[in-house]
Amino acid sequence: MLLAGSIIVSRAESPASSNFCSFQPVNNIYLKKYTDWYNFAATLQIMTKSEQTKAFIIETTAPLFNKKGYAGTSMSDITNATQLTKGCIYGIFANKDAVALAAFDHNLNKLNSIFQREMEKCKTAKEKLMVYGKVYANFPDYPFPSGGCPILNTATESDDTHPELRKRVRAALNAWKKNLTILVEEGIQAGEFSKRTRPEQVALTIIAIIEGGMMISGILNKPDYRTSIMHSITAFINNLE
């Protein structure tokens, strides 16, 4: 269901107005072309025009960077996707690097929100750990960032070419490991897992299975491989008892 009073970016028709950048009310139907962006329309209405434009650029370019990578995404790609001028984009972001960092943060937040929603339905630490295998095994059924896992996608490129993105990926992996470690520790305290269980080792194993499974299934174009590999997470967690 689309929200009433939605807003959308429009581009100046006059070539002379190269720095023109604004939001205008339009028929809701046009927002369908902007993937998830229309979901934020209600929030955008209470933002300043600059904040609205920044949110729109991030939402629209996030799929580009996640699919094509930093090096593969050009400013022309960004202007074509947003239908905004370079002057408008550089009025919000200092350079392409800044757009890429914001896009990664957006994709990561989108990914984390999926697991947060699913874990809110769970009562035990074990059930929460099982969420990872369930979600990744049924990858197409969830609103993942377009292009797949942003951590895996960005890590494969940023290692040498973009140190700031590499920092973001390292921070994301460390936070993921920490959260998993805490869940395992809670499971041990609750008697769900053996006291001999090593929380950090379990966390790293789960991450390795997930990212390895996503990489293998993606490269070989075998979705059933991803499903099979993710099911091994369930077996692994059950063996922690």
MOVEN-V289024 format. One record per backbone hydrogen bond with DSSP energy under -0.5 kcal/mol. CO is the residue of the C=O (numbers start at 0). NH is the residue of the N-H. If there is no record, write none. Layout:
BEGIN
co | nh
CO | NH
CO | NH
END
This chain:
BEGIN
co | nh
2 | 5
5 | 25
7 | 23
9 | 21
13 | 16
15 | 17
16 | 19
17 | 87
21 | 9
23 | 7
26 | 29
27 | 30
28 | 31
29 | 32
30 | 33
31 | 34
33 | 36
34 | 37
35 | 38
36 | 39
37 | 40
39 | 43
40 | 44
42 | 45
43 | 46
47 | 51
48 | 52
49 | 53
50 | 54
51 | 55
52 | 56
53 | 57
54 | 58
55 | 59
56 | 60
57 | 61
58 | 62
60 | 64
61 | 65
62 | 66
63 | 67
63 | 68
64 | 68
67 | 71
68 | 72
69 | 72
71 | 73
73 | 77
74 | 78
75 | 79
76 | 80
77 | 81
78 | 82
78 | 83
84 | 88
85 | 89
86 | 90
87 | 91
88 | 91
88 | 92
94 | 98
95 | 99
96 | 100
97 | 101
98 | 102
99 | 103
100 | 104
101 | 105
102 | 106
103 | 107
104 | 108
105 | 109
106 | 110
107 | 111
108 | 112
109 | 113
110 | 113
110 | 114
111 | 115
112 | 116
113 | 117
114 | 118
115 | 119
117 | 120
118 | 121
123 | 127
124 | 128
125 | 129
126 | 130
127 | 130
128 | 131
128 | 132
129 | 133
130 | 134
131 | 135
132 | 136
133 | 137
135 | 138
137 | 140
138 | 141
141 | 143
144 | 147
148 | 152
149 | 153
150 | 154
151 | 155
152 | 156
153 | 156
153 | 157
154 | 158
156 | 159
156 | 160
157 | 161
161 | 165
162 | 166
163 | 167
164 | 168
165 | 169
166 | 170
167 | 171
168 | 172
169 | 173
170 | 174
171 | 175
172 | 176
173 | 177
174 | 178
175 | 179
176 | 180
177 | 181
178 | 182
179 | 183
180 | 184
181 | 185
182 | 186
183 | 187
184 | 188
185 | 189
186 | 191
186 | 192
187 | 190
193 | 196
196 | 198
197 | 201
198 | 202
199 | 203
200 | 204
201 | 205
202 | 206
203 | 207
204 | 208
205 | 209
206 | 210
207 | 211
208 | 212
209 | 213
210 | 214
211 | 215
212 | 216
213 | 217
214 | 218
215 | 219
216 | 220
216 | 221
221 | 224
221 | 225
222 | 226
223 | 227
224 | 228
225 | 229
226 | 230
227 | 231
228 | 231
229 | 232
229 | 233
230 | 234
231 | 235
232 | 236
233 | 237
234 | 238
236 | 239
237 | 240
239 | 193
END
